[in-house]
Amino acid sequence: MILVTGGRGFIGAHTVRALLDLGERCVLGQRAAGPPPALVTEREVREGRAVVEPMDCTDLGSVLAAGRRHRVTGIVHLAAAGMGASAPLDELSANAAGLFTVLRAAREWDAGRVVVASTIGVYAGVADPALREDAPLPVASPHPIPAAKKIAEVAADIAASSGLDVVAARIGAIWGPLGRPSSPFFAAPRLVHAAARHAMADGGASVSSAARAGEAQAAGEGGVPGEAPPSYAEDAVDMCYAPDCGRALALLQTTATLRHRTYNVGGGRAVANREVAAAIGRAVPGAAPVLLPGRSPAAPAVDPCLDISRLREDTRYAPEWDLDRAVTDYVGWLRAGNPR
């Protein structure tokens, strides 16, 4: 079975879904107790194809206990300390401890490959707009997340040098079902959530208490209930719809031979807010958000994007969700009463 740490989380759930679609069986390791994510069917749970296991990745005994109950043949390590939940040094310590625990468990189990989540943020300070895995990275980081991921990549590389099959996945801006209704890094989730609320109001659909909680969370992160906060039309980021991200990570786990230790996971191009707004307008007539012209003062001179050539060549990955299809799907998911 493939162990997905953080398997009940946002990217974890989509990775599990993709692995199940490839015929794999999954252990969903999660510190917080709860049911399987909505992307997993009841039949898959009954048949033992998807099993939720309580797991604290900072506790080696907790992780090894899951290995005694299931034969783990590969790991996708996505679990991380909650962003902003603790002081930065405490987050770094917890995330490093979790990674070392997972790597030790992989060695004890003689598991196959370990895919370790990294982030597009490690490229902060790289001048080339096409972000390639072989680009030299600056030591300094503008945020605790890329700092933690640089530490993880160094540890993963040392583990790979000692004989473990470990690869790092530098993941771009991921959005879609189960994701946060608001992101501090890009506007798309807020804009789509606002459009879904507009569609539910026009259609007379009832808004569940869970959906209202999601709206309140979005407002708490800088939004206004019922409206997306102002965004600039030309600001752009490499966006990848969550099902595509999950499939890319699943392919990195299951592809027999990989030629590199680091892979970018993203859409392969920078998507501007005006493109997102136009797609929203096509999906929900009358709900296209009004954007401020130009670029925000803090925007880079050139919008970088992830070069996904390695991923394409080694796994035959290609994004399946274009922007219009993704927006339509996400709005439909939210209109069905899902809060995220």
Contacts in CASP RR format, 6 or more apart in sequence:
PFRMAT RR
TARGET T0000
AUTHOR 0000-0000-0000
METHOD contacts of the structure
MODEL  1
MILVTGGRGFIGAHTVRALLDLGERCVLGQRAAGPPPALVTEREVREGRA
VVEPMDCTDLGSVLAAGRRHRVTGIVHLAAAGMGASAPLDELSANAAGLF
TVLRAAREWDAGRVVVASTIGVYAGVADPALREDAPLPVASPHPIPAAKK
IAEVAADIAASSGLDVVAARIGAIWGPLGRPSSPFFAAPRLVHAAARHAM
ADGGASVSSAARAGEAQAAGEGGVPGEAPPSYAEDAVDMCYAPDCGRALA
LLQTTATLRHRTYNVGGGRAVANREVAAAIGRAVPGAAPVLLPGRSPAAP
AVDPCLDISRLREDTRYAPEWDLDRAVTDYVGWLRAGNPR
1 24 0 8 1.000
1 25 0 8 1.000
1 26 0 8 1.000
1 27 0 8 1.000
1 51 0 8 1.000
1 70 0 8 1.000
1 71 0 8 1.000
1 72 0 8 1.000
1 73 0 8 1.000
2 19 0 8 1.000
2 24 0 8 1.000
2 25 0 8 1.000
2 26 0 8 1.000
2 27 0 8 1.000
2 72 0 8 1.000
2 73 0 8 1.000
2 74 0 8 1.000
2 75 0 8 1.000
2 76 0 8 1.000
2 253 0 8 1.000
2 254 0 8 1.000
3 26 0 8 1.000
3 27 0 8 1.000
3 29 0 8 1.000
3 66 0 8 1.000
3 67 0 8 1.000
3 70 0 8 1.000
3 72 0 8 1.000
3 74 0 8 1.000
3 75 0 8 1.000
3 76 0 8 1.000
3 111 0 8 1.000
4 12 0 8 1.000
4 15 0 8 1.000
4 16 0 8 1.000
4 19 0 8 1.000
4 26 0 8 1.000
4 27 0 8 1.000
4 28 0 8 1.000
4 29 0 8 1.000
4 75 0 8 1.000
4 76 0 8 1.000
4 78 0 8 1.000
5 29 0 8 1.000
5 30 0 8 1.000
5 55 0 8 1.000
5 57 0 8 1.000
5 75 0 8 1.000
5 76 0 8 1.000
5 77 0 8 1.000
5 78 0 8 1.000
5 79 0 8 1.000
5 102 0 8 1.000
6 12 0 8 1.000
6 28 0 8 1.000
6 29 0 8 1.000
6 30 0 8 1.000
6 31 0 8 1.000
6 78 0 8 1.000
6 79 0 8 1.000
7 13 0 8 1.000
7 15 0 8 1.000
7 16 0 8 1.000
7 26 0 8 1.000
7 28 0 8 1.000
7 29 0 8 1.000
7 30 0 8 1.000
7 37 0 8 1.000
7 78 0 8 1.000
7 79 0 8 1.000
8 28 0 8 1.000
8 29 0 8 1.000
8 30 0 8 1.000
8 32 0 8 1.000
8 34 0 8 1.000
8 36 0 8 1.000
8 37 0 8 1.000
8 52 0 8 1.000
9 30 0 8 1.000
9 37 0 8 1.000
9 78 0 8 1.000
9 178 0 8 1.000
10 174 0 8 1.000
10 178 0 8 1.000
10 179 0 8 1.000
10 180 0 8 1.000
10 242 0 8 1.000
10 340 0 8 1.000
11 78 0 8 1.000
11 117 0 8 1.000
11 171 0 8 1.000
11 174 0 8 1.000
11 242 0 8 1.000
11 245 0 8 1.000
11 246 0 8 1.000
11 249 0 8 1.000
12 28 0 8 1.000
12 37 0 8 1.000
12 76 0 8 1.000
12 78 0 8 1.000
12 246 0 8 1.000
13 37 0 8 1.000
13 38 0 8 1.000
13 39 0 8 1.000
13 40 0 8 1.000
13 178 0 8 1.000
14 39 0 8 1.000
14 177 0 8 1.000
14 178 0 8 1.000
14 242 0 8 1.000
14 243 0 8 1.000
14 245 0 8 1.000
14 246 0 8 1.000
14 247 0 8 1.000
15 76 0 8 1.000
15 78 0 8 1.000
15 245 0 8 1.000
15 246 0 8 1.000
15 249 0 8 1.000
15 250 0 8 1.000
16 26 0 8 1.000
16 28 0 8 1.000
16 37 0 8 1.000
16 39 0 8 1.000
16 40 0 8 1.000
16 50 0 8 1.000
17 39 0 8 1.000
17 40 0 8 1.000
17 243 0 8 1.000
17 246 0 8 1.000
18 243 0 8 1.000
18 246 0 8 1.000
18 247 0 8 1.000
18 249 0 8 1.000
18 250 0 8 1.000
18 251 0 8 1.000
19 26 0 8 1.000
19 76 0 8 1.000
19 250 0 8 1.000
19 253 0 8 1.000
19 254 0 8 1.000
20 26 0 8 1.000
20 40 0 8 1.000
20 44 0 8 1.000
20 49 0 8 1.000
20 50 0 8 1.000
21 247 0 8 1.000
21 250 0 8 1.000
22 250 0 8 1.000
22 254 0 8 1.000
24 250 0 8 1.000
24 254 0 8 1.000
25 48 0 8 1.000
25 49 0 8 1.000
25 50 0 8 1.000
25 51 0 8 1.000
26 49 0 8 1.000
26 50 0 8 1.000
26 51 0 8 1.000
27 51 0 8 1.000
27 53 0 8 1.000
27 66 0 8 1.000
27 70 0 8 1.000
27 72 0 8 1.000
28 36 0 8 1.000
28 37 0 8 1.000
28 40 0 8 1.000
28 50 0 8 1.000
28 51 0 8 1.000
28 52 0 8 1.000
28 53 0 8 1.000
29 52 0 8 1.000
29 53 0 8 1.000
29 54 0 8 1.000
29 55 0 8 1.000
29 66 0 8 1.000
29 79 0 8 1.000
30 52 0 8 1.000
30 53 0 8 1.000
30 54 0 8 1.000
30 55 0 8 1.000
30 79 0 8 1.000
31 54 0 8 1.000
31 55 0 8 1.000
31 56 0 8 1.000
31 57 0 8 1.000
31 79 0 8 1.000
33 54 0 8 1.000
34 52 0 8 1.000
35 52 0 8 1.000
36 44 0 8 1.000
36 45 0 8 1.000
36 50 0 8 1.000
36 52 0 8 1.000
37 178 0 8 1.000
38 177 0 8 1.000
38 178 0 8 1.000
38 338 0 8 1.000
39 177 0 8 1.000
39 178 0 8 1.000
40 50 0 8 1.000
44 50 0 8 1.000
45 51 0 8 1.000
51 70 0 8 1.000
53 66 0 8 1.000
53 69 0 8 1.000
53 70 0 8 1.000
54 62 0 8 1.000
55 62 0 8 1.000
55 63 0 8 1.000
55 66 0 8 1.000
55 79 0 8 1.000
56 62 0 8 1.000
56 63 0 8 1.000
57 63 0 8 1.000
57 77 0 8 1.000
57 79 0 8 1.000
57 97 0 8 1.000
57 98 0 8 1.000
57 99 0 8 1.000
57 101 0 8 1.000
57 102 0 8 1.000
58 94 0 8 1.000
58 97 0 8 1.000
58 98 0 8 1.000
58 101 0 8 1.000
59 101 0 8 1.000
60 101 0 8 1.000
60 104 0 8 1.000
60 105 0 8 1.000
63 101 0 8 1.000
63 102 0 8 1.000
63 105 0 8 1.000
64 105 0 8 1.000
64 108 0 8 1.000
66 72 0 8 1.000
67 105 0 8 1.000
67 109 0 8 1.000
72 105 0 8 1.000
72 109 0 8 1.000
72 111 0 8 1.000
73 111 0 8 1.000
73 112 0 8 1.000
74 106 0 8 1.000
74 111 0 8 1.000
74 112 0 8 1.000
74 113 0 8 1.000
74 114 0 8 1.000
74 253 0 8 1.000
75 102 0 8 1.000
75 105 0 8 1.000
75 106 0 8 1.000
75 111 0 8 1.000
75 112 0 8 1.000
75 113 0 8 1.000
75 114 0 8 1.000
75 115 0 8 1.000
76 114 0 8 1.000
76 115 0 8 1.000
76 117 0 8 1.000
76 249 0 8 1.000
76 250 0 8 1.000
76 253 0 8 1.000
77 99 0 8 1.000
77 102 0 8 1.000
77 114 0 8 1.000
77 115 0 8 1.000
77 116 0 8 1.000
77 117 0 8 1.000
78 117 0 8 1.000
78 249 0 8 1.000
79 98 0 8 1.000
80 95 0 8 1.000
80 117 0 8 1.000
80 148 0 8 1.000
81 90 0 8 1.000
81 91 0 8 1.000
81 94 0 8 1.000
81 95 0 8 1.000
82 91 0 8 1.000
83 91 0 8 1.000
83 145 0 8 1.000
84 91 0 8 1.000
84 144 0 8 1.000
85 91 0 8 1.000
86 94 0 8 1.000
88 144 0 8 1.000
88 147 0 8 1.000
91 144 0 8 1.000
91 148 0 8 1.000
92 144 0 8 1.000
92 147 0 8 1.000
92 148 0 8 1.000
92 151 0 8 1.000
95 148 0 8 1.000
95 151 0 8 1.000
95 152 0 8 1.000
96 148 0 8 1.000
96 151 0 8 1.000
96 152 0 8 1.000
96 155 0 8 1.000
99 116 0 8 1.000
99 152 0 8 1.000
99 155 0 8 1.000
99 156 0 8 1.000
100 155 0 8 1.000
102 114 0 8 1.000
103 114 0 8 1.000
103 155 0 8 1.000
103 156 0 8 1.000
103 159 0 8 1.000
103 164 0 8 1.000
103 166 0 8 1.000
105 111 0 8 1.000
106 112 0 8 1.000
106 114 0 8 1.000
106 164 0 8 1.000
106 166 0 8 1.000
107 164 0 8 1.000
112 165 0 8 1.000
113 165 0 8 1.000
113 166 0 8 1.000
113 167 0 8 1.000
113 252 0 8 1.000
113 253 0 8 1.000
113 258 0 8 1.000
114 156 0 8 1.000
114 159 0 8 1.000
114 164 0 8 1.000
114 165 0 8 1.000
114 166 0 8 1.000
114 167 0 8 1.000
115 166 0 8 1.000
115 167 0 8 1.000
115 168 0 8 1.000
115 169 0 8 1.000
115 249 0 8 1.000
115 252 0 8 1.000
115 253 0 8 1.000
116 152 0 8 1.000
116 153 0 8 1.000
116 156 0 8 1.000
116 166 0 8 1.000
116 167 0 8 1.000
116 168 0 8 1.000
116 169 0 8 1.000
117 149 0 8 1.000
117 152 0 8 1.000
117 168 0 8 1.000
117 169 0 8 1.000
117 171 0 8 1.000
117 249 0 8 1.000
118 149 0 8 1.000
118 152 0 8 1.000
118 153 0 8 1.000
118 168 0 8 1.000
118 169 0 8 1.000
118 170 0 8 1.000
118 171 0 8 1.000
118 262 0 8 1.000
119 145 0 8 1.000
119 146 0 8 1.000
119 149 0 8 1.000
119 170 0 8 1.000
119 171 0 8 1.000
119 172 0 8 1.000
120 131 0 8 1.000
120 170 0 8 1.000
120 171 0 8 1.000
120 172 0 8 1.000
120 173 0 8 1.000
120 238 0 8 1.000
120 264 0 8 1.000
120 266 0 8 1.000
120 306 0 8 1.000
121 141 0 8 1.000
121 143 0 8 1.000
121 145 0 8 1.000
121 146 0 8 1.000
121 149 0 8 1.000
121 170 0 8 1.000
122 137 0 8 1.000
122 141 0 8 1.000
122 146 0 8 1.000
122 149 0 8 1.000
122 150 0 8 1.000
122 153 0 8 1.000
122 170 0 8 1.000
123 131 0 8 1.000
123 135 0 8 1.000
123 137 0 8 1.000
123 170 0 8 1.000
123 304 0 8 1.000
124 138 0 8 1.000
124 141 0 8 1.000
124 142 0 8 1.000
124 143 0 8 1.000
124 146 0 8 1.000
125 138 0 8 1.000
126 135 0 8 1.000
126 136 0 8 1.000
126 137 0 8 1.000
126 138 0 8 1.000
126 304 0 8 1.000
128 135 0 8 1.000
128 304 0 8 1.000
129 302 0 8 1.000
129 303 0 8 1.000
129 304 0 8 1.000
129 305 0 8 1.000
130 304 0 8 1.000
130 305 0 8 1.000
130 307 0 8 1.000
131 238 0 8 1.000
131 264 0 8 1.000
131 304 0 8 1.000
131 305 0 8 1.000
131 306 0 8 1.000
131 307 0 8 1.000
132 264 0 8 1.000
132 307 0 8 1.000
132 309 0 8 1.000
133 170 0 8 1.000
133 260 0 8 1.000
133 262 0 8 1.000
133 263 0 8 1.000
133 264 0 8 1.000
133 307 0 8 1.000
133 310 0 8 1.000
137 150 0 8 1.000
139 150 0 8 1.000
141 147 0 8 1.000
141 150 0 8 1.000
149 170 0 8 1.000
152 168 0 8 1.000
153 168 0 8 1.000
153 262 0 8 1.000
156 166 0 8 1.000
156 167 0 8 1.000
156 168 0 8 1.000
156 261 0 8 1.000
157 166 0 8 1.000
157 168 0 8 1.000
157 261 0 8 1.000
159 166 0 8 1.000
160 166 0 8 1.000
160 167 0 8 1.000
160 261 0 8 1.000
166 261 0 8 1.000
167 252 0 8 1.000
167 258 0 8 1.000
167 260 0 8 1.000
167 261 0 8 1.000
167 262 0 8 1.000
167 263 0 8 1.000
168 261 0 8 1.000
168 262 0 8 1.000
168 263 0 8 1.000
169 248 0 8 1.000
169 249 0 8 1.000
169 252 0 8 1.000
169 262 0 8 1.000
169 263 0 8 1.000
169 264 0 8 1.000
169 265 0 8 1.000
170 262 0 8 1.000
170 263 0 8 1.000
170 264 0 8 1.000
170 265 0 8 1.000
170 306 0 8 1.000
171 240 0 8 1.000
171 245 0 8 1.000
171 265 0 8 1.000
171 266 0 8 1.000
172 238 0 8 1.000
172 239 0 8 1.000
172 240 0 8 1.000
172 245 0 8 1.000
172 264 0 8 1.000
172 265 0 8 1.000
172 266 0 8 1.000
172 267 0 8 1.000
172 306 0 8 1.000
173 183 0 8 1.000
173 185 0 8 1.000
173 186 0 8 1.000
173 188 0 8 1.000
173 237 0 8 1.000
173 238 0 8 1.000
173 239 0 8 1.000
173 240 0 8 1.000
174 239 0 8 1.000
174 240 0 8 1.000
174 241 0 8 1.000
174 242 0 8 1.000
174 245 0 8 1.000
175 183 0 8 1.000
175 186 0 8 1.000
175 188 0 8 1.000
175 189 0 8 1.000
175 192 0 8 1.000
175 239 0 8 1.000
175 240 0 8 1.000
175 241 0 8 1.000
175 242 0 8 1.000
175 326 0 8 1.000
175 330 0 8 1.000
176 189 0 8 1.000
176 192 0 8 1.000
176 241 0 8 1.000
176 242 0 8 1.000
176 326 0 8 1.000
176 330 0 8 1.000
176 333 0 8 1.000
177 242 0 8 1.000
177 329 0 8 1.000
177 330 0 8 1.000
177 333 0 8 1.000
177 338 0 8 1.000
177 340 0 8 1.000
178 242 0 8 1.000
178 338 0 8 1.000
178 340 0 8 1.000
179 189 0 8 1.000
179 242 0 8 1.000
179 340 0 8 1.000
180 189 0 8 1.000
180 217 0 8 1.000
180 221 0 8 1.000
180 340 0 8 1.000
181 189 0 8 1.000
181 190 0 8 1.000
181 193 0 8 1.000
181 214 0 8 1.000
181 215 0 8 1.000
181 217 0 8 1.000
181 218 0 8 1.000
181 221 0 8 1.000
181 339 0 8 1.000
181 340 0 8 1.000
182 189 0 8 1.000
182 190 0 8 1.000
182 193 0 8 1.000
182 217 0 8 1.000
182 218 0 8 1.000
182 220 0 8 1.000
182 221 0 8 1.000
182 222 0 8 1.000
182 223 0 8 1.000
183 189 0 8 1.000
183 190 0 8 1.000
184 221 0 8 1.000
185 237 0 8 1.000
186 235 0 8 1.000
186 237 0 8 1.000
186 239 0 8 1.000
187 228 0 8 1.000
187 229 0 8 1.000
187 231 0 8 1.000
187 235 0 8 1.000
187 273 0 8 1.000
187 276 0 8 1.000
188 239 0 8 1.000
188 271 0 8 1.000
188 273 0 8 1.000
188 276 0 8 1.000
190 218 0 8 1.000
190 223 0 8 1.000
190 228 0 8 1.000
190 229 0 8 1.000
190 231 0 8 1.000
191 228 0 8 1.000
191 231 0 8 1.000
191 273 0 8 1.000
191 276 0 8 1.000
191 277 0 8 1.000
191 280 0 8 1.000
191 289 0 8 1.000
192 276 0 8 1.000
192 280 0 8 1.000
192 327 0 8 1.000
192 330 0 8 1.000
192 331 0 8 1.000
192 334 0 8 1.000
193 214 0 8 1.000
193 215 0 8 1.000
193 218 0 8 1.000
193 228 0 8 1.000
193 334 0 8 1.000
194 226 0 8 1.000
194 227 0 8 1.000
194 228 0 8 1.000
194 287 0 8 1.000
194 289 0 8 1.000
195 280 0 8 1.000
195 281 0 8 1.000
195 283 0 8 1.000
195 284 0 8 1.000
195 287 0 8 1.000
195 288 0 8 1.000
195 289 0 8 1.000
195 327 0 8 1.000
195 331 0 8 1.000
196 284 0 8 1.000
196 330 0 8 1.000
196 331 0 8 1.000
196 332 0 8 1.000
196 334 0 8 1.000
196 335 0 8 1.000
197 207 0 8 1.000
197 215 0 8 1.000
197 226 0 8 1.000
198 226 0 8 1.000
198 284 0 8 1.000
198 286 0 8 1.000
198 287 0 8 1.000
199 205 0 8 1.000
199 284 0 8 1.000
199 287 0 8 1.000
199 331 0 8 1.000
199 335 0 8 1.000
200 206 0 8 1.000
200 207 0 8 1.000
200 211 0 8 1.000
200 335 0 8 1.000
205 335 0 8 1.000
207 215 0 8 1.000
207 337 0 8 1.000
208 337 0 8 1.000
208 339 0 8 1.000
210 337 0 8 1.000
210 338 0 8 1.000
210 339 0 8 1.000
211 334 0 8 1.000
211 337 0 8 1.000
211 338 0 8 1.000
211 339 0 8 1.000
212 339 0 8 1.000
213 339 0 8 1.000
214 339 0 8 1.000
214 340 0 8 1.000
215 225 0 8 1.000
215 226 0 8 1.000
216 225 0 8 1.000
218 225 0 8 1.000
219 225 0 8 1.000
222 229 0 8 1.000
223 229 0 8 1.000
228 289 0 8 1.000
230 291 0 8 1.000
230 292 0 8 1.000
231 273 0 8 1.000
231 289 0 8 1.000
231 291 0 8 1.000
231 292 0 8 1.000
232 273 0 8 1.000
232 291 0 8 1.000
232 292 0 8 1.000
232 293 0 8 1.000
232 294 0 8 1.000
232 295 0 8 1.000
232 296 0 8 1.000
232 299 0 8 1.000
233 272 0 8 1.000
233 273 0 8 1.000
233 274 0 8 1.000
233 277 0 8 1.000
233 291 0 8 1.000
233 292 0 8 1.000
233 293 0 8 1.000
233 294 0 8 1.000
234 272 0 8 1.000
234 273 0 8 1.000
234 274 0 8 1.000
234 293 0 8 1.000
234 294 0 8 1.000
234 295 0 8 1.000
234 299 0 8 1.000
235 272 0 8 1.000
235 273 0 8 1.000
235 294 0 8 1.000
235 295 0 8 1.000
235 296 0 8 1.000
235 299 0 8 1.000
235 303 0 8 1.000
236 270 0 8 1.000
236 271 0 8 1.000
236 272 0 8 1.000
236 273 0 8 1.000
236 303 0 8 1.000
237 270 0 8 1.000
237 271 0 8 1.000
237 303 0 8 1.000
238 266 0 8 1.000
238 267 0 8 1.000
238 268 0 8 1.000
238 269 0 8 1.000
238 270 0 8 1.000
238 271 0 8 1.000
238 304 0 8 1.000
238 305 0 8 1.000
238 306 0 8 1.000
239 266 0 8 1.000
239 267 0 8 1.000
239 271 0 8 1.000
239 276 0 8 1.000
240 248 0 8 1.000
240 265 0 8 1.000
240 266 0 8 1.000
240 267 0 8 1.000
240 268 0 8 1.000
240 319 0 8 1.000
241 319 0 8 1.000
241 321 0 8 1.000
241 326 0 8 1.000
241 329 0 8 1.000
241 330 0 8 1.000
243 320 0 8 1.000
243 321 0 8 1.000
244 266 0 8 1.000
244 267 0 8 1.000
244 319 0 8 1.000
244 320 0 8 1.000
244 321 0 8 1.000
245 265 0 8 1.000
245 266 0 8 1.000
247 317 0 8 1.000
247 320 0 8 1.000
248 265 0 8 1.000
248 266 0 8 1.000
248 311 0 8 1.000
248 315 0 8 1.000
248 317 0 8 1.000
249 265 0 8 1.000
251 311 0 8 1.000
251 315 0 8 1.000
251 316 0 8 1.000
251 317 0 8 1.000
252 258 0 8 1.000
252 263 0 8 1.000
252 265 0 8 1.000
252 311 0 8 1.000
252 315 0 8 1.000
255 314 0 8 1.000
255 315 0 8 1.000
257 314 0 8 1.000
258 314 0 8 1.000
258 315 0 8 1.000
259 310 0 8 1.000
259 314 0 8 1.000
260 310 0 8 1.000
260 314 0 8 1.000
262 310 0 8 1.000
263 308 0 8 1.000
263 310 0 8 1.000
263 311 0 8 1.000
263 314 0 8 1.000
264 306 0 8 1.000
264 307 0 8 1.000
264 308 0 8 1.000
264 310 0 8 1.000
264 311 0 8 1.000
265 306 0 8 1.000
265 308 0 8 1.000
265 311 0 8 1.000
266 306 0 8 1.000
266 308 0 8 1.000
266 319 0 8 1.000
267 305 0 8 1.000
267 306 0 8 1.000
267 308 0 8 1.000
267 319 0 8 1.000
268 305 0 8 1.000
268 306 0 8 1.000
268 307 0 8 1.000
268 308 0 8 1.000
268 319 0 8 1.000
269 305 0 8 1.000
270 303 0 8 1.000
270 304 0 8 1.000
270 305 0 8 1.000
271 323 0 8 1.000
272 303 0 8 1.000
273 291 0 8 1.000
274 291 0 8 1.000
275 323 0 8 1.000
276 323 0 8 1.000
276 327 0 8 1.000
277 288 0 8 1.000
277 289 0 8 1.000
277 291 0 8 1.000
278 288 0 8 1.000
279 323 0 8 1.000
279 324 0 8 1.000
279 326 0 8 1.000
279 327 0 8 1.000
280 287 0 8 1.000
280 288 0 8 1.000
280 289 0 8 1.000
280 327 0 8 1.000
280 331 0 8 1.000
281 287 0 8 1.000
281 288 0 8 1.000
282 324 0 8 1.000
282 327 0 8 1.000
283 324 0 8 1.000
283 327 0 8 1.000
283 328 0 8 1.000
283 331 0 8 1.000
284 331 0 8 1.000
308 317 0 8 1.000
311 317 0 8 1.000
312 318 0 8 1.000
321 329 0 8 1.000
END
